[in-house]
Each structure stands twice: as structure tokens, then as C-alpha cells.
């Protein structure tokens, strides 16, 4: 009799654990993978989206290329906001997207630094010996790093500068280098200036757009969303093209893509 009682008790515990696991899985929030350049923007979008829909979301920040590699290996993300169109296009081509990628923002590359010099003359400054380190994001995984490298190549500065380049894993690491003084000057996103940080010691100048490929940033609704958060993920993906979201994007250091008619 005691053995039967113990068996029933164990069975009941296992059943309760199963129910808890199912409930915790269904309670998991919408997961949004976000390129590091948009970590300030996504907080504003999340807050506004929740206010309008009541839907909770979690943002996972990283370099676009690294996030893409994680998704290719099964990372549980429902929506992806990249810093370019190339990585979302790769995911869609691999059958991992439910809709074609949508451009939600146009990025702007800037030079930023803690210097008394006129940073508008950044080409002359970095071609000299005043700055021993110049920061850019990894061009293989971070689109803003790729744009910085393109610009340096365009102005024929890359070859002479390579030994002084300091690479951040993502644009947010470059921003940390600039804020903490690890480097005096670096290439980053204009959106950095709109984040809630002390930038009073920094000067900046836009990099001429003719020197790099336009930074069109695309979002993609991922197939993984079908495992539980399709309604919420679709709602957020559609929200990105709304007037409310576009207003936030346009006031956060980005230019807006043409609205679909």
C-alpha cells in the first residue's frame, strides 16, 4: 500500500512539473533580436507598443551578423531588427522568415570623439599621428563597421590606418570605448547621440553619405514565431510601419524609408 502511495505521489509531482513547464513556456514574452545600433530605439518602440497593445516583449541586443548566426543555429527569436538588409535577406532565403524583410529605418554614420580639434576635419585628423587608436565596429558582423571601412577606403585612408584600428564586437562596444575614453575617436551611428547618456564631452560630424553604401535597416518576421508568439510577433512587425513607430524612429537619429502607399 505504501509503495502505491509513493508511486502516486511521484506521479502527481511529475504532472505538476509538466503543467508548470507548459505554463511557463506559454507565458514567455515576445522575443525581439535587435542590432546594437538600435538598442536605444527599441526601448522607445517597446514602451509605445506595450502602451497600445498590452503586449510585453524582450529585446536581445547584439551585432547583426552574430544574431543572424545564432538564428541560423536555432536561437528562439520571433522578430529581428537588423542594421542592414543583407542579414534579413539571408534568413528569408534560408526559409526562416514568414514575410519578406521590411526596411524600417535609414541609418547615418558619424565620426565621434573627445577632442579639442575640429572634428569636421576628421579626415585630416585621423590621417595624422594625433590619434593612436581609431574605433570601428567589426565590419564582418556589424553593418556600421562595414560602412566605416567603406568610407575609409573611399578616402584612401584605410591602408595607413589599419594598424591603429580598434575593433568593437558591435557598435555598442564602440560607443562604450568612446564614452570611457578607451579611444579618443571612432565611427558610430548617429542614433548614439539620442541615447540617454552624457555626451557633453563628445564632438561629432556626419560622414559624407557618398563614401559608403546607404545603411538601410530591415526587420523580418521569423518562422520561430509560429511556435507560440505568432500573433504578438505579427502585431509588432506591422507596428514598425505605423505612423506612431515612424515618428519614434524619425526622432531617434534615423531617416525614414518611403512609406508604402
Rosetta blueprint (number, residue, H / E / L):
1 X L
2 X H
3 X H
4 X H
5 X H
6 X H
7 X H
8 X H
9 X H
10 X H
11 X H
12 X H
13 X H
14 X H
15 X H
16 X H
17 X H
18 X H
19 X H
20 X H
21 X H
22 X H
23 X H
24 X H
25 X H
26 X H
27 X L
28 X L
29 X L
30 X E
31 X E
32 X E
33 X E
34 X E
35 X E
36 X H
37 X H
38 X H
39 X H
40 X H
41 X H
42 X H
43 X H
44 X H
45 X H
46 X H
47 X H
48 X H
49 X H
50 X H
51 X H
52 X H
53 X H
54 X L
55 X L
56 X L
57 X E
58 X E
59 X E
60 X E
61 X E
62 X E
63 X L
64 X H
65 X H
66 X H
67 X H
68 X H
69 X H
70 X H
71 X H
72 X H
73 X L
74 X L
75 X L
76 X L
77 X L
78 X L
79 X E
80 X E
81 X E
82 X L
83 X L
84 X L
85 X L
86 X H
87 X H
88 X H
89 X H
90 X H
91 X H
92 X H
93 X H
94 X L
95 X L
96 X L
97 X E
98 X L
99 X L
100 X L
101 X L
102 X E
103 X E
104 X E
105 X E
106 X E
107 X E
108 X L
109 X E
110 X E
111 X E
112 X E
113 X E
114 X L
115 X L
116 X L
117 X L
118 X L
119 X H
120 X H
121 X H
122 X H
123 X H
124 X H
125 X H
126 X H
127 X H
128 X L
129 X L
130 X L
131 X L
132 X L
133 X L
134 X E
135 X E
136 X E
137 X E
138 X L
139 X L
140 X L
141 X L
142 X L
143 X H
144 X H
145 X H
146 X H
147 X H
148 X H
149 X H
150 X H
151 X H
152 X H
153 X H
154 X H
155 X L
156 X L
157 X L
158 X H
159 X H
160 X H
161 X H
162 X H
163 X H
164 X H
165 X E
166 X E
167 X E
168 X E
169 X L
170 X L
171 X H
172 X H
173 X H
174 X H
175 X H
176 X H
177 X H
178 X H
179 X H
180 X H
181 X L
182 X L
183 X L
184 X L
185 X E
186 X E
187 X E
188 X E
189 X E
190 X H
191 X H
192 X H
193 X H
194 X H
195 X L
196 X L
197 X L
198 X L
199 X L
200 X L
201 X L
202 X L
203 X E
204 X E
205 X E
206 X E
207 X L
208 X L
209 X H
210 X H
211 X H
212 X L
213 X L
214 X L
215 X E
216 X E
217 X E
218 X E
219 X E
220 X E
221 X E
222 X E
223 X H
224 X H
225 X H
226 X H
227 X H
228 X L
229 X L
230 X H
231 X H
232 X H
233 X H
234 X H
235 X H
236 X H
237 X H
238 X H
239 X H
240 X L
241 X L
242 X L
243 X H
244 X H
245 X H
246 X H
247 X H
248 X H
249 X H
250 X H
251 X L
252 X L
253 X L
254 X L
255 X E
256 X L
257 X L
258 X L
259 X L
260 X L
261 X L
